[in-house]
């Protein structure tokens, strides 16, 4: 699907991304991390205007071809987390934040962003698991995750989805800390998106698009 949108966008040269765009996304990532840590949410007042701004900026800069590139970025950055939301009950706010980031970066840079977030997300998860339970739980967690992927795929084939996290198995908030319960084992993903964005910026500046 991403390749289809890229074809629609035309054979434009690799996009030059101004530093201020990366700084804008990093600032948004900081805000998202704070709200995710405090209230387990990434608010629509952050993600939706950011998405609209990315699409409007693309239209103003290059018309329809640039909007096509923005659409490719939306797919490349957002699709993995949309799938995670549908199949595994991941965070909708995380998906919307990545979609918004993709609208600013375009297809090539969004692929790098997605890979960067995958790396930082994995490292963050392993760090949290080790800090909570020690090294002995890492293999168990990996095997459990693989089992969940297999189960979710089988359920999807049957037309059944896990969907968003339910209210069962939650632990109360600390007083004056968050505005809703946190699921057991909850790990905020916005900090990983923030770190992945910084990593993607570094890679883009030094290596450019994947070829």
C-alpha positions, -999 to +999 in steps of 0.1 A: +000+000+000+029+023+008+044+017-026+011+025-043+009+058-026+046+065-034+039+057-070+010+081-069+033+108-054+056+105-084+093+100-087+103+131-067+138+132-052+144+122-016+126+147+006+147+173+024+133+176+059+141+209+077+155+207+112+125+226+125+101+197+115+122+172+135+122+196+165+085+200+162+080+163+163+104+159+192+085+186+211+052+168+204+069+136+216+078+153+248+043+164+254+029+130+245+054+113+269+043+136+298+006+130+292+011+092+287+031+089+319+006+110+339-027+099+325-021+069+302-034+090+273-020+108+243-047+134+237-065+142+205-058+179+210-021+170+203-024+144+176-052+156+154-039+192+148-005+178+143-018+155+115-038+183+099-008+205+100+014+179+083-011+175+055-016+212+050+021+218+050+026+191+024-001+206+002+014+241+005+049+229-003+042+206-033+005+202-040-009+167-048+024+149-052+036+161-018+002+151-002+008+117-017+042+116+000+025+126+033+000+098+028+028+073+023+043+086+056+009+081+073+008+045+061+044+037+068+044+052+103+009+044+114+000+010+100+021-011+124+005+005+154-030+004+139-025-033+135-012-036+170-043-017+183-067-039+164-051-073+171-035-068+205-054-039+221-025-014+218-028+023+224-049+043+200-031+074+210+002+058+201-011+050+166-025+085+161+008+101+172+028+080+147+002+088+119+007+125+126+045+122+126+043+103+093+023+131+077+052+155+083+080+131+073+068+114+041+073+078+032+111+073+032+117+090+065+087+074+081+101+039+073+132+049+092+110+063+120+091+031+123+123+010+125+138+035+151+106+033+172+107-005+170+143-005+183+136+019+211+103+003+220+120-031+223+149-017+244+124+002+267+103-029+272+133-051+281+146-024+305+112-022+322+108-060+324+143-064+338+138-036+364+105-051+375+113-088+375+149-094+366+166-111+337+148-144+343+115-130+329+130-119+296+127-153+278+093-158+293+081-124+281+095-130+246+078-164+243+046-150+257+047-122+231+053-147+203+023-167+215+001-136+216+011-128+180+002-163+169-031-163+189-041-128+175-033-139+140-055-170+144-083-149+158-080-124+130-084-152+105-116-161+122-127-125+122-122-120+159-100-093+174-086-088+209-094-051+207-087-024+233-076-032+268-106-039+290-111-028+325-104-062+340-070-068+357-062-032+364-044-017+393-055+016+410-037+049+402-014+064+427-030+094+444-029+126+424-008+109+397-030+097+368-066+102+358-076+066+350-065+031+360-034+015+344-036-020+331-013-045+348+021-046+332+014-013+314+044+003+297+039+038+282+049+038+246+052+075+239+087+077+254+098+051+229+082+071+201+101+101+213+134+083+215+128+066+181+122+100+165+155+113+178+172+082+165+155+085+131+166+121+128+202+111+135+200+083+109+183+105+083+209+132+086+238+108+084+225+081+061+194+093+043+167+071+029+170+033+030+180+020-004 
